[in-house]
Amino acid sequence: MTHRVGFVSLGCPKALVDSERIITQLRAQGYELVPSFQDAGVVVINTCGFIDAAVEESLDTIKEAMQENGRVIVTGCLGAKADLIRQACPDVLHISGPHAYETVVQAVHEHLPPPNDPFTSLVPPQGIKLTPRHYAYLKISEGCNQKCTFCIIPSMRGRLQSYPMPQVLAEAQRLKTAGVQELLIISQDTSAYGIDTKYQSVIWEDRTIRTRFFDLCEQLGELGMWIRLHYVYPYPHVDEIIPLMRDRLLLPYLDIPLQHASQRVLKAMKRPASSENTLQRIKNWRDICPDLTIRSTFIVGFPGETEEEFNELLDFLTQAQLDRVGCFQYSPVAGAKANLLADPVAEEVKEERYHRFMQVQAKISRQRLQAKIGSQQTVLIDNITPEYIIGRSQADAPEIDGLVYVEPFDEAQIGSFAKVRITDADDYDLFGSIC
């Protein structure tokens, strides 16, 4: 019997970490991963179910795997809607929800028993990674306590569960030892870390530290790696970490999903810290750390959003001068409370507002990148092609931000750092040569 497993990981980096943990367990037990459905004894699909497009992609992938293989195990966020999966593909072998690592492994055992003599040496100390060797995602918690009306993630992933601080720091150290240069810190609500434990004290390397967002950032900063923070809600205590960025214990980079600028819309969304004076806080952060890069995401066309409120959002963009911005048109998600709100915005209005939003932000991005021409940037090399060395600066997270294209040079190695002088820029990327 073949012990080959096909694996597909869909959705966000948090799901990617779940996939890495499942794959690590399977490899430790002697299973072999294969890249095609046809060669696998069983296929595992880690799904996403956040928005309609993600649900459609997940269902299409399941259907394809069923057609080409027929032996499919489904897990992940869409697994919380098992009836939907059964309607589309009634013959899938097993369905489980998000972060159900042991359940997935047990399902694989049931339908494809493990080898009698697994070779545990096949698994490196840091586990199996689906990212390049030089960067990795570090998930610090599961679930979320927020009740944002457009989101159903808490109903799928549960309430906040912070991982024990020693466990998180030990994993970070293992990744550093394995050669990882950049850690991307992720969770559903990163800045809420430790709230569920009431900031309990723990022992780490003969010291007593608290299970708290600031303490975690401080400890990670001592590793001497690039530490990049994602999914940070704008709670007041986020202000405390900006000096750590100024002092380069953390990358001067803050991924903070603001979602809108109108106080009324934010309240309708039930966003945390919706009453904060965000423009003033951004100014204060930049006063402390002038080269801070701020990434954010916004929703246009939320139910009830007026033209005046949308223009308020555009005014906010112009004043805030955010470096990296993503925009989504509001999409009704089954089970989201926002679907019940009055005055839904017409699809053509959403589309028009989306394009106006992106035009404003593209101009801001272009101006901010143009200002970097002539500067010297530290670049982490991700790829080497005949035309360019391709990397990222401290202002660029993988997959979602821009790139730095560098003229070829002999010493370039993937996963190494280079000093680059910026010579040109477009709306989203930088171009340069080795210093």
C-alpha positions as a Markdown table, in Angstrom:
| # | Residue | x | y | z |
|---|---|---|---|---|
| 1 | Met | 0.0 | 0.0 | 0.0 |
| 2 | Thr | 1.3 | 3.4 | -0.9 |
| 3 | His | 1.9 | 5.8 | 2.0 |
| 4 | Arg | 1.8 | 8.9 | -0.2 |
| 5 | Val | -0.3 | 11.9 | 0.9 |
| 6 | Gly | -1.4 | 14.8 | -1.3 |
| 7 | Phe | -1.8 | 18.0 | 0.5 |
| 8 | Val | -3.4 | 21.4 | -0.4 |
| 9 | Ser | -3.3 | 24.4 | 1.9 |
| 10 | Leu | -5.7 | 27.2 | 1.1 |
| 11 | Gly | -6.4 | 30.5 | 2.8 |
| 12 | Cys | -4.4 | 32.7 | 5.2 |
| 13 | Pro | -1.0 | 32.3 | 6.8 |
| 14 | Lys | -2.8 | 31.0 | 10.0 |
| 15 | Ala | -4.1 | 28.1 | 8.0 |
| 16 | Leu | -0.6 | 27.6 | 6.5 |
| 17 | Val | 0.7 | 27.1 | 10.0 |
| 18 | Asp | -2.0 | 24.5 | 10.7 |
| 19 | Ser | -1.0 | 22.7 | 7.5 |
| 20 | Glu | 2.7 | 22.7 | 8.6 |
| 21 | Arg | 1.8 | 21.1 | 11.9 |
| 22 | Ile | -0.3 | 18.4 | 10.2 |
| 23 | Ile | 2.4 | 17.7 | 7.6 |
| 24 | Thr | 5.1 | 17.5 | 10.3 |
| 25 | Gln | 3.2 | 14.8 | 12.2 |
| 26 | Leu | 2.5 | 12.8 | 9.0 |
| 27 | Arg | 6.2 | 13.0 | 7.9 |
| 28 | Ala | 7.3 | 12.0 | 11.4 |
| 29 | Gln | 5.2 | 8.9 | 11.0 |
| 30 | Gly | 6.7 | 7.9 | 7.7 |
| 31 | Tyr | 4.2 | 9.3 | 5.2 |
| 32 | Glu | 5.5 | 10.7 | 1.9 |
| 33 | Leu | 4.1 | 14.0 | 0.5 |
| 34 | Val | 3.4 | 14.0 | -3.3 |
| 35 | Pro | 2.5 | 17.0 | -5.5 |
| 36 | Ser | -0.3 | 15.4 | -7.5 |
| 37 | Phe | -3.7 | 14.0 | -6.7 |
| 38 | Gln | -3.2 | 11.0 | -8.9 |
| 39 | Asp | -0.1 | 9.7 | -7.0 |
| 40 | Ala | -1.6 | 10.0 | -3.5 |
| 41 | Gly | -3.1 | 7.3 | -1.4 |
| 42 | Val | -5.2 | 10.0 | 0.2 |
| 43 | Val | -5.6 | 13.7 | -0.3 |
| 44 | Val | -5.9 | 16.3 | 2.6 |
| 45 | Ile | -7.3 | 19.7 | 1.8 |
| 46 | Asn | -7.0 | 22.5 | 4.4 |
| 47 | Thr | -9.8 | 24.9 | 3.4 |
| 48 | Cys | -10.7 | 28.5 | 3.8 |
| 49 | Gly | -14.3 | 29.7 | 4.4 |
| 50 | Phe | -13.9 | 33.4 | 5.2 |
| 51 | Ile | -15.6 | 34.9 | 2.2 |
| 52 | Asp | -17.7 | 33.6 | -0.7 |
| 53 | Ala | -14.7 | 33.5 | -3.1 |
| 54 | Ala | -12.7 | 31.5 | -0.6 |
| 55 | Val | -15.6 | 29.1 | -0.1 |
| 56 | Glu | -15.9 | 28.6 | -3.9 |
| 57 | Glu | -12.1 | 28.0 | -4.3 |
| 58 | Ser | -12.2 | 25.4 | -1.5 |
| 59 | Leu | -15.2 | 23.6 | -2.9 |
| 60 | Asp | -13.7 | 23.6 | -6.4 |
| 61 | Thr | -10.4 | 22.1 | -5.0 |
| 62 | Ile | -12.3 | 19.4 | -3.2 |
| 63 | Lys | -14.3 | 18.6 | -6.3 |
| 64 | Glu | -11.1 | 18.4 | -8.4 |
| 65 | Ala | -9.4 | 16.1 | -5.8 |
| 66 | Met | -12.5 | 13.9 | -5.7 |
| 67 | Gln | -12.5 | 13.6 | -9.5 |
| 68 | Glu | -8.8 | 12.9 | -9.8 |
| 69 | Asn | -8.3 | 10.8 | -6.7 |
| 70 | Gly | -11.6 | 10.1 | -4.9 |
| 71 | Arg | -10.1 | 9.7 | -1.4 |
| 72 | Val | -10.3 | 13.1 | 0.2 |
| 73 | Ile | -10.0 | 14.4 | 3.8 |
| 74 | Val | -11.2 | 17.9 | 4.4 |
| 75 | Thr | -10.2 | 20.2 | 7.3 |
| 76 | Gly | -10.0 | 23.9 | 8.0 |
| 77 | Cys | -12.4 | 26.8 | 8.3 |
| 78 | Leu | -14.9 | 25.5 | 5.7 |
| 79 | Gly | -14.9 | 22.2 | 7.7 |
| 80 | Ala | -17.1 | 24.1 | 10.2 |
| 81 | Lys | -19.8 | 24.0 | 7.5 |
| 82 | Ala | -19.7 | 20.2 | 6.9 |
| 83 | Asp | -23.2 | 20.2 | 5.4 |
| 84 | Leu | -22.1 | 22.6 | 2.6 |
| 85 | Ile | -19.2 | 20.2 | 1.8 |
| 86 | Arg | -21.4 | 17.1 | 1.9 |
| 87 | Gln | -23.9 | 18.8 | -0.5 |
| 88 | Ala | -21.1 | 19.4 | -3.0 |
| 89 | Cys | -19.1 | 16.2 | -2.4 |
| 90 | Pro | -21.1 | 13.6 | -0.4 |
| 91 | Asp | -18.3 | 11.0 | -0.6 |
| 92 | Val | -15.4 | 12.8 | 1.1 |
| 93 | Leu | -13.8 | 10.5 | 3.7 |
| 94 | His | -13.7 | 12.9 | 6.6 |
| 95 | Ile | -14.5 | 16.5 | 7.6 |
| 96 | Ser | -13.1 | 18.5 | 10.5 |
| 97 | Gly | -12.9 | 22.1 | 11.5 |
| 98 | Pro | -9.9 | 24.4 | 11.9 |
| 99 | His | -6.8 | 23.6 | 14.0 |
| 100 | Ala | -7.9 | 20.0 | 14.4 |
| 101 | Tyr | -4.4 | 18.6 | 14.0 |
| 102 | Glu | -4.9 | 15.2 | 15.8 |
| 103 | Thr | -8.3 | 14.6 | 14.2 |
| 104 | Val | -6.8 | 15.0 | 10.7 |
| 105 | Val | -3.9 | 12.7 | 11.5 |
| 106 | Gln | -6.2 | 10.1 | 12.9 |
| 107 | Ala | -8.4 | 10.3 | 9.8 |
| 108 | Val | -5.3 | 9.7 | 7.6 |
| 109 | His | -4.4 | 6.7 | 9.8 |
| 110 | Glu | -7.9 | 5.3 | 9.4 |
| 111 | His | -7.9 | 5.5 | 5.6 |
| 112 | Leu | -4.2 | 5.1 | 4.9 |
| 113 | Pro | -2.4 | 3.3 | 7.8 |
| 114 | Pro | 1.1 | 4.5 | 8.5 |
| 115 | Pro | 4.2 | 2.5 | 7.7 |
| 116 | Asn | 5.3 | 0.0 | 10.3 |
| 117 | Asp | 8.8 | 1.5 | 10.7 |
| 118 | Pro | 8.6 | 5.3 | 10.2 |
| 119 | Phe | 11.9 | 7.1 | 9.8 |
| 120 | Thr | 11.6 | 10.0 | 12.2 |
| 121 | Ser | 15.0 | 11.3 | 10.9 |
| 122 | Leu | 13.1 | 12.5 | 7.9 |
| 123 | Val | 11.7 | 15.4 | 9.9 |
| 124 | Pro | 14.0 | 18.4 | 10.6 |
| 125 | Pro | 14.0 | 19.8 | 14.2 |
| 126 | Gln | 11.9 | 22.8 | 13.1 |
| 127 | Gly | 9.2 | 20.6 | 11.5 |
| 128 | Ile | 8.1 | 20.7 | 7.9 |
| 129 | Lys | 7.7 | 24.2 | 6.5 |
| 130 | Leu | 5.7 | 25.3 | 3.5 |
| 131 | Thr | 7.5 | 28.6 | 3.2 |
| 132 | Pro | 11.1 | 29.1 | 2.0 |
| 133 | Arg | 13.8 | 28.2 | 4.5 |
| 134 | His | 14.7 | 31.8 | 5.4 |
| 135 | Tyr | 11.3 | 33.0 | 6.7 |
| 136 | Ala | 8.5 | 31.4 | 8.7 |
| 137 | Tyr | 5.2 | 32.2 | 10.2 |
| 138 | Leu | 4.9 | 31.9 | 14.0 |
| 139 | Lys | 1.3 | 31.6 | 15.3 |
| 140 | Ile | 0.9 | 32.7 | 18.9 |
| 141 | Ser | -2.7 | 32.0 | 19.5 |
| 142 | Glu | -6.0 | 30.6 | 18.2 |
| 143 | Gly | -9.4 | 32.1 | 18.0 |
| 144 | Cys | -10.7 | 35.6 | 18.6 |
| 145 | Asn | -12.9 | 37.3 | 21.2 |
| 146 | Gln | -14.1 | 40.1 | 18.9 |
| 147 | Lys | -17.6 | 40.3 | 17.5 |
| 148 | Cys | -17.0 | 42.1 | 14.2 |
| 149 | Thr | -20.3 | 42.0 | 12.4 |
| 150 | Phe | -18.7 | 41.2 | 9.0 |
| 151 | Cys | -16.7 | 38.2 | 10.3 |
| 152 | Ile | -17.6 | 34.6 | 11.1 |
| 153 | Ile | -14.0 | 33.5 | 12.1 |
| 154 | Pro | -14.8 | 33.3 | 15.9 |
| 155 | Ser | -17.7 | 31.0 | 15.1 |
| 156 | Met | -15.3 | 28.7 | 13.2 |
| 157 | Arg | -12.1 | 29.0 | 15.3 |
| 158 | Gly | -13.5 | 29.7 | 18.7 |
| 159 | Arg | -12.5 | 32.2 | 21.4 |
| 160 | Leu | -9.0 | 33.4 | 22.0 |
| 161 | Gln | -6.6 | 30.8 | 23.2 |
| 162 | Ser | -3.0 | 32.1 | 23.7 |
| 163 | Tyr | -0.3 | 29.6 | 23.3 |
| 164 | Pro | 2.0 | 29.3 | 26.4 |
| 165 | Met | 4.8 | 31.8 | 26.2 |
| 166 | Pro | 7.6 | 29.2 | 26.7 |
| 167 | Gln | 6.2 | 27.2 | 23.8 |
| 168 | Val | 6.1 | 30.2 | 21.5 |
| 169 | Leu | 9.6 | 31.3 | 22.4 |
| 170 | Ala | 11.0 | 27.8 | 22.1 |
| 171 | Glu | 9.6 | 27.4 | 18.6 |
| 172 | Ala | 11.1 | 30.8 | 17.7 |
| 173 | Gln | 14.5 | 29.6 | 18.9 |
| 174 | Arg | 14.2 | 26.4 | 16.9 |
| 175 | Leu | 13.4 | 28.3 | 13.8 |
| 176 | Lys | 16.3 | 30.6 | 14.3 |
| 177 | Thr | 18.6 | 27.6 | 14.8 |
| 178 | Ala | 17.3 | 26.1 | 11.5 |
| 179 | Gly | 18.4 | 29.2 | 9.6 |
| 180 | Val | 15.2 | 31.3 | 9.5 |
| 181 | Gln | 16.0 | 35.0 | 9.1 |
| 182 | Glu | 12.5 | 36.4 | 9.5 |
| 183 | Leu | 9.6 | 35.5 | 11.7 |
| 184 | Leu | 6.1 | 36.7 | 10.8 |
| 185 | Ile | 4.0 | 36.8 | 14.0 |
| 186 | Ile | 0.4 | 35.9 | 13.3 |
| 187 | Ser | -2.9 | 35.0 | 15.0 |
| 188 | Gln | -6.5 | 36.2 | 14.6 |
| 189 | Asp | -5.8 | 39.0 | 17.1 |
| 190 | Thr | -2.1 | 39.4 | 17.8 |
| 191 | Ser | -2.2 | 42.3 | 20.2 |
| 192 | Ala | -4.7 | 40.5 | 22.4 |
| 193 | Tyr | -2.1 | 37.9 | 23.3 |
| 194 | Gly | -2.4 | 36.8 | 26.9 |
| 195 | Ile | -5.7 | 38.4 | 27.7 |
| 196 | Asp | -7.4 | 35.0 | 28.1 |
| 197 | Thr | -4.7 | 33.9 | 30.6 |
| 198 | Lys | -5.0 | 37.2 | 32.6 |
| 199 | Tyr | -1.3 | 37.8 | 31.7 |
| 200 | Gln | -0.1 | 35.0 | 33.9 |
| 201 | Ser | 3.5 | 34.9 | 34.9 |
| 202 | Val | 5.7 | 32.1 | 33.5 |
| 203 | Ile | 9.4 | 31.1 | 33.8 |
| 204 | Trp | 11.6 | 31.4 | 30.7 |
| 205 | Glu | 15.3 | 30.9 | 30.9 |
| 206 | Asp | 15.4 | 31.5 | 34.6 |
| 207 | Arg | 13.4 | 34.7 | 34.4 |
| 208 | Thr | 9.8 | 35.5 | 35.3 |
| 209 | Ile | 7.9 | 37.1 | 32.4 |
| 210 | Arg | 4.3 | 37.8 | 31.8 |
| 211 | Thr | 2.1 | 36.3 | 29.1 |
| 212 | Arg | 1.5 | 39.7 | 27.5 |
| 213 | Phe | 1.9 | 41.2 | 24.0 |
| 214 | Phe | 4.6 | 43.6 | 25.0 |
| 215 | Asp | 6.6 | 41.0 | 26.9 |
| 216 | Leu | 6.4 | 38.6 | 23.9 |
| 217 | Cys | 7.6 | 41.2 | 21.5 |
| 218 | Glu | 10.4 | 42.1 | 23.8 |
| 219 | Gln | 11.6 | 38.5 | 24.1 |
| 220 | Leu | 11.3 | 37.8 | 20.4 |
| 221 | Gly | 13.3 | 41.0 | 19.8 |
| 222 | Glu | 16.2 | 39.5 | 21.7 |
| 223 | Leu | 16.6 | 36.8 | 19.1 |
| 224 | Gly | 18.3 | 39.1 | 16.6 |
| 225 | Met | 16.0 | 38.2 | 13.7 |
| 226 | Trp | 13.6 | 40.2 | 11.6 |
| 227 | Ile | 10.4 | 40.1 | 13.7 |
| 228 | Arg | 7.3 | 41.3 | 11.7 |
| 229 | Leu | 3.9 | 41.8 | 13.4 |
| 230 | His | 0.7 | 41.0 | 11.6 |
| 231 | Tyr | -3.0 | 41.3 | 12.5 |
| 232 | Val | -2.5 | 43.8 | 15.2 |
| 233 | Tyr | -5.7 | 45.4 | 16.5 |
| 234 | Pro | -5.3 | 49.1 | 17.5 |
| 235 | Tyr | -5.7 | 48.7 | 21.2 |
| 236 | Pro | -4.1 | 51.5 | 23.3 |
| 237 | His | -1.3 | 49.2 | 24.6 |
| 238 | Val | 0.0 | 48.8 | 21.0 |
| 239 | Asp | 1.7 | 52.2 | 21.6 |
| 240 | Glu | 4.1 | 50.4 | 24.0 |
| 241 | Ile | 5.8 | 48.5 | 21.2 |
| 242 | Ile | 6.7 | 51.4 | 19.0 |
| 243 | Pro | 9.9 | 52.1 | 20.9 |
| 244 | Leu | 10.9 | 48.5 | 20.3 |
| 245 | Met | 10.6 | 49.2 | 16.6 |
| 246 | Arg | 12.6 | 52.4 | 16.9 |
| 247 | Asp | 15.3 | 50.4 | 18.7 |
| 248 | Arg | 15.2 | 47.7 | 16.0 |
| 249 | Leu | 14.2 | 44.9 | 18.3 |
| 250 | Leu | 11.2 | 44.6 | 16.0 |
| 251 | Leu | 11.0 | 45.5 | 12.4 |
| 252 | Pro | 9.4 | 49.0 | 12.0 |
| 253 | Tyr | 6.4 | 47.5 | 10.4 |
| 254 | Leu | 2.8 | 47.4 | 11.7 |
| 255 | Asp | 0.0 | 45.4 | 10.0 |
| 256 | Ile | -3.0 | 46.9 | 11.6 |
| 257 | Pro | -6.4 | 46.2 | 9.9 |
| 258 | Leu | -8.4 | 49.5 | 10.4 |
| 259 | Gln | -11.3 | 48.6 | 8.0 |
| 260 | His | -12.8 | 52.1 | 7.9 |
| 261 | Ala | -12.4 | 55.7 | 9.0 |
| 262 | Ser | -16.1 | 56.6 | 9.7 |
| 263 | Gln | -16.9 | 56.3 | 13.4 |
| 264 | Arg | -20.5 | 55.3 | 12.6 |
| 265 | Val | -19.4 | 52.6 | 10.2 |
| 266 | Leu | -16.8 | 51.3 | 12.6 |
| 267 | Lys | -19.4 | 51.0 | 15.3 |
| 268 | Ala | -21.7 | 49.2 | 12.9 |
| 269 | Met | -18.8 | 46.8 | 12.3 |
| 270 | Lys | -18.3 | 46.5 | 16.0 |
| 271 | Arg | -14.6 | 47.0 | 15.6 |
| 272 | Pro | -12.4 | 47.2 | 18.7 |
| 273 | Ala | -10.9 | 50.6 | 19.5 |
| 274 | Ser | -13.4 | 52.2 | 17.1 |
| 275 | Ser | -13.4 | 55.4 | 19.1 |
| 276 | Glu | -9.7 | 55.9 | 19.0 |
| 277 | Asn | -8.2 | 59.0 | 17.3 |
| 278 | Thr | -6.3 | 56.9 | 14.8 |
| 279 | Leu | -4.7 | 59.8 | 12.9 |
| 280 | Gln | -3.2 | 61.3 | 16.0 |
| 281 | Arg | -1.9 | 57.9 | 17.1 |
| 282 | Ile | -0.3 | 57.3 | 13.7 |
| 283 | Lys | 1.4 | 60.7 | 14.0 |
| 284 | Asn | 2.6 | 59.8 | 17.5 |
| 285 | Trp | 4.0 | 56.5 | 16.3 |
| 286 | Arg | 5.9 | 58.2 | 13.5 |
| 287 | Asp | 7.2 | 60.8 | 15.8 |
| 288 | Ile | 8.7 | 58.0 | 17.9 |
| 289 | Cys | 9.8 | 55.8 | 14.9 |
| 290 | Pro | 10.0 | 58.0 | 11.7 |
| 291 | Asp | 10.6 | 55.1 | 9.3 |
| 292 | Leu | 7.6 | 53.0 | 10.6 |
| 293 | Thr | 5.8 | 51.2 | 7.7 |
| 294 | Ile | 2.1 | 50.9 | 8.3 |
| 295 | Arg | 0.0 | 48.3 | 6.4 |
| 296 | Ser | -3.8 | 48.2 | 6.7 |
| 297 | Thr | -6.9 | 46.8 | 5.1 |
| 298 | Phe | -10.3 | 48.5 | 4.5 |
| 299 | Ile | -13.8 | 47.5 | 3.5 |
| 300 | Val | -15.8 | 49.6 | 1.1 |
| 301 | Gly | -19.5 | 49.2 | 0.5 |
| 302 | Phe | -20.3 | 48.0 | 4.0 |
| 303 | Pro | -24.1 | 48.0 | 4.6 |
| 304 | Gly | -25.3 | 51.6 | 5.1 |
| 305 | Glu | -22.1 | 53.2 | 4.0 |
| 306 | Thr | -23.0 | 56.6 | 2.5 |
| 307 | Glu | -21.1 | 58.6 | -0.1 |
| 308 | Glu | -20.2 | 61.1 | 2.7 |
| 309 | Glu | -18.8 | 58.3 | 4.8 |
| 310 | Phe | -16.8 | 56.9 | 1.9 |
| 311 | Asn | -15.4 | 60.3 | 1.2 |
| 312 | Glu | -14.4 | 60.4 | 4.9 |
| 313 | Leu | -12.4 | 57.2 | 4.3 |
| 314 | Leu | -10.7 | 58.8 | 1.2 |
| 315 | Asp | -9.8 | 61.9 | 3.3 |
| 316 | Phe | -8.4 | 59.6 | 6.0 |
| 317 | Leu | -6.1 | 57.9 | 3.4 |
| 318 | Thr | -4.8 | 61.2 | 2.2 |
| 319 | Gln | -4.1 | 62.4 | 5.8 |
| 320 | Ala | -2.7 | 59.1 | 7.1 |
| 321 | Gln | -0.4 | 58.4 | 4.2 |
| 322 | Leu | -0.3 | 54.6 | 4.9 |
| 323 | Asp | 2.4 | 52.7 | 3.1 |
| 324 | Arg | 0.7 | 49.5 | 2.2 |
| 325 | Val | -3.1 | 49.2 | 1.9 |
| 326 | Gly | -5.5 | 46.5 | 0.8 |
| 327 | Cys | -9.1 | 47.0 | -0.1 |
| 328 | Phe | -12.1 | 44.6 | -0.2 |
| 329 | Gln | -15.6 | 45.2 | -1.4 |
| 330 | Tyr | -18.0 | 44.1 | 1.3 |
| 331 | Ser | -19.2 | 40.5 | 0.6 |
| 332 | Pro | -22.1 | 39.0 | 2.6 |
| 333 | Val | -20.9 | 35.9 | 4.4 |
| 334 | Ala | -23.4 | 33.3 | 5.6 |
| 335 | Gly | -23.8 | 33.7 | 9.3 |
| 336 | Ala | -22.4 | 37.3 | 9.5 |
| 337 | Lys | -24.5 | 39.7 | 11.5 |
| 338 | Ala | -23.8 | 42.5 | 9.0 |
| 339 | Asn | -26.0 | 40.8 | 6.5 |
| 340 | Leu | -29.0 | 41.9 | 8.6 |
| 341 | Leu | -28.1 | 45.6 | 8.5 |
| 342 | Ala | -30.3 | 48.0 | 6.6 |
| 343 | Asp | -29.4 | 49.8 | 3.4 |
| 344 | Pro | -27.1 | 47.3 | 1.6 |
| 345 | Val | -24.8 | 49.0 | -1.0 |
| 346 | Ala | -25.5 | 48.2 | -4.6 |
| 347 | Glu | -22.8 | 46.1 | -6.3 |
| 348 | Glu | -22.0 | 48.7 | -9.0 |
| 349 | Val | -21.5 | 51.3 | -6.2 |
| 350 | Lys | -19.1 | 49.0 | -4.4 |
| 351 | Glu | -17.2 | 48.5 | -7.5 |
| 352 | Glu | -17.0 | 52.2 | -8.3 |
| 353 | Arg | -15.9 | 53.0 | -4.7 |
| 354 | Tyr | -13.3 | 50.3 | -4.8 |
| 355 | His | -11.6 | 51.7 | -7.9 |
| 356 | Arg | -11.7 | 55.3 | -6.5 |
| 357 | Phe | -10.1 | 54.0 | -3.3 |
| 358 | Met | -7.4 | 52.2 | -5.1 |
| 359 | Gln | -6.6 | 55.2 | -7.3 |
| 360 | Val | -6.1 | 57.4 | -4.2 |
| 361 | Gln | -3.9 | 54.8 | -2.5 |
| 362 | Ala | -1.9 | 54.1 | -5.6 |
| 363 | Lys | -0.9 | 57.7 | -5.8 |
| 364 | Ile | 0.1 | 57.7 | -2.1 |
| 365 | Ser | 2.1 | 54.5 | -2.5 |
| 366 | Arg | 3.9 | 55.9 | -5.5 |
| 367 | Gln | 4.8 | 59.1 | -3.8 |
| 368 | Arg | 6.1 | 57.3 | -0.7 |
| 369 | Leu | 8.2 | 54.9 | -2.7 |
| 370 | Gln | 9.6 | 57.7 | -4.9 |
| 371 | Ala | 10.8 | 59.3 | -1.7 |
| 372 | Lys | 13.0 | 56.3 | -1.1 |
| 373 | Ile | 15.0 | 56.8 | -4.3 |
| 374 | Gly | 18.6 | 57.4 | -3.4 |
| 375 | Ser | 18.2 | 55.7 | 0.0 |
| 376 | Gln | 20.1 | 52.6 | 1.2 |
| 377 | Gln | 17.9 | 49.6 | 2.1 |
| 378 | Thr | 18.7 | 46.3 | 3.7 |
| 379 | Val | 17.1 | 43.6 | 1.5 |
| 380 | Leu | 16.4 | 40.0 | 2.3 |
| 381 | Ile | 16.8 | 38.0 | -0.9 |
| 382 | Asp | 13.9 | 35.7 | -1.8 |
| 383 | Asn | 14.7 | 34.7 | -5.4 |
| 384 | Ile | 17.4 | 34.9 | -8.1 |
| 385 | Thr | 16.6 | 35.1 | -11.8 |
| 386 | Pro | 18.8 | 36.0 | -14.8 |
| 387 | Glu | 17.3 | 39.5 | -15.0 |
| 388 | Tyr | 17.0 | 40.4 | -11.3 |
| 389 | Ile | 17.9 | 39.5 | -7.7 |
| 390 | Ile | 14.4 | 39.7 | -6.1 |
| 391 | Gly | 14.1 | 40.6 | -2.4 |
| 392 | Arg | 12.2 | 42.5 | 0.2 |
| 393 | Ser | 13.1 | 45.4 | 2.4 |
| 394 | Gln | 12.0 | 45.8 | 6.0 |
| 395 | Ala | 8.9 | 47.5 | 4.7 |
| 396 | Asp | 7.8 | 44.4 | 2.7 |
| 397 | Ala | 6.0 | 41.3 | 4.0 |
| 398 | Pro | 6.1 | 38.3 | 1.7 |
| 399 | Glu | 3.2 | 37.7 | -0.7 |
| 400 | Ile | 1.2 | 40.8 | 0.3 |
| 401 | Asp | 3.6 | 43.8 | -0.2 |
| 402 | Gly | 6.0 | 45.0 | -2.8 |
| 403 | Leu | 9.4 | 43.7 | -3.9 |
| 404 | Val | 12.9 | 45.1 | -4.4 |
| 405 | Tyr | 14.4 | 44.3 | -7.8 |
| 406 | Val | 18.2 | 44.4 | -7.7 |
| 407 | Glu | 20.7 | 44.3 | -10.6 |
| 408 | Pro | 22.4 | 40.8 | -10.5 |
| 409 | Phe | 25.6 | 40.5 | -8.5 |
| 410 | Asp | 27.8 | 37.4 | -8.0 |
| 411 | Glu | 27.6 | 37.0 | -4.2 |
| 412 | Ala | 23.8 | 36.9 | -4.1 |
| 413 | Gln | 22.3 | 33.9 | -2.2 |
| 414 | Ile | 18.7 | 33.2 | -1.4 |
| 415 | Gly | 18.1 | 33.9 | 2.3 |
| 416 | Ser | 21.0 | 36.3 | 2.7 |
| 417 | Phe | 20.9 | 40.1 | 3.3 |
| 418 | Ala | 22.2 | 42.7 | 0.9 |
| 419 | Lys | 22.7 | 46.5 | 1.1 |
| 420 | Val | 20.9 | 48.0 | -1.8 |
| 421 | Arg | 20.8 | 51.6 | -3.1 |
| 422 | Ile | 17.4 | 52.4 | -4.5 |
| 423 | Thr | 17.5 | 53.9 | -8.0 |
| 424 | Asp | 13.9 | 53.8 | -9.2 |
| 425 | Ala | 10.3 | 53.0 | -8.0 |
| 426 | Asp | 6.9 | 52.4 | -9.5 |
| 427 | Asp | 3.5 | 52.3 | -7.7 |
| 428 | Tyr | 4.4 | 49.3 | -5.6 |
| 429 | Asp | 8.0 | 48.1 | -6.1 |
| 430 | Leu | 11.5 | 49.4 | -5.8 |
| 431 | Phe | 14.5 | 49.0 | -8.0 |
| 432 | Gly | 18.2 | 49.2 | -7.1 |
| 433 | Ser | 21.8 | 48.0 | -7.2 |
| 434 | Ile | 24.1 | 46.6 | -4.7 |
| 435 | Cys | 26.0 | 49.2 | -2.6 |
